[in-house]
């Protein structure tokens, strides 16, 4: 009786090393990604709370919308950070989200002015009261939009420059 020998393909060292690693390891690289996700998650949550809460009209309704936006922003940033190739890319993703949200601050200021202005003008009974409410809303809205525009632009520029240097390929 003869035995037939079959040559099985051998795994290379790279394949064997790849198979030995778990899908989600808690090594040093994962710790850096989790730290980046938590810190940038809090930053994104704060900025999302301001942008969405202000854009929803402030007050109680804006507060509820802001809390949900903050929670979604934190979870999204944490998910993107953990799924990044390294901690450097996790920081870059968080900075990118925060920078884009900061650039949306002036738009939320304009929306806030429109919502508050419509409410203030509709509450007035006389024509003079409506005119005064409209003028006051326009002046206050201009100030809010100007301040949120300047702050949003500079914070957005800082976050986006940091994101650029974090996400570009090393030389």
Secondary structure as GFF3:
##gff-version 3
##sequence-region A 1 171
A	DSSP	alpha_helix	13	20	.	.	.	ID=ss1
A	DSSP	alpha_helix	28	55	.	.	.	ID=ss2
A	DSSP	alpha_helix	59	82	.	.	.	ID=ss3
A	DSSP	alpha_helix	87	103	.	.	.	ID=ss4
A	DSSP	alpha_helix	105	123	.	.	.	ID=ss5
A	DSSP	alpha_helix	127	167	.	.	.	ID=ss6
###
